[in-house]
Amino acid sequence: MLSLRVRDGVITRLIGKWLNAGVMEVGAVTHPDEGTPARRKSSR
């Protein structure tokens, strides 16, 4: 779906890497299995 809107392969790879990056919490990197669903308020 992203490739339909963004034609530049370098940009699509960069976005893919950013979306798959882990999260550092308390000095440890974790890789969440799922993200926050779109159009849903977070628990902040």
Backbone hydrogen bonds, N-H to C=O, Kabsch-Sander energy under -0.5 kcal/mol:
donor,donor_aa,acceptor,acceptor_aa,energy
4,L,1,M,-0.8
5,R,1,M,-0.7
5,R,2,L,-1.1
6,V,2,L,-2.6
7,R,5,R,-0.5
9,G,7,R,-0.6
12,T,8,D,-2.1
13,R,9,G,-2.2
14,L,10,V,-2.1
15,I,11,I,-2.6
16,G,12,T,-2.2
17,K,13,R,-2.4
18,W,14,L,-2.2
19,L,15,I,-2.4
20,N,16,G,-1.5
21,A,17,K,-0.6
21,A,18,W,-0.7
23,V,30,T,-3.3
25,E,23,V,-0.7
25,E,28,A,-2.8
28,A,25,E,-1.8
30,T,23,V,-3.0
40,R,37,P,-1.0
